[in-house]
């Protein structure tokens, strides 16, 4: 469908062929190409959050508690356990965070690598 103006906001609307999946990206900026790529990413990967900041503290704490319990008997030093837990948290939650997902067209990039300084996802 392309870029449209809705209630003074710019949006890019993507409708997958066959009308089974659609997505809308609200943004500030002039690069409709980035908006299109983000809309395709959302349609393909179905993220829950835009960024890590959007994840509730409660959800993060529940996962941290689970990972601490799993690592409690590992015998590893505390600083190593903390690094492992942080890595597990980022990996688990990163799959549901749009900006942290691997870009569908280039798995070597994250979605956040597509976004330039003058482009802001709402």
Secondary structure, DSSP 8 states (H G I E B T S, - for coil): -EEEEETTEEEEEEE-TTSS-EEEEEEESS-HHHHHHHHHHHHHH--SBSSGGGS-HHHHHHHHHHHHHHHTTS---HHHHHHHHHHHHHHHHHTTBGGGSEETTEEEEEGGGG--TT-EE-
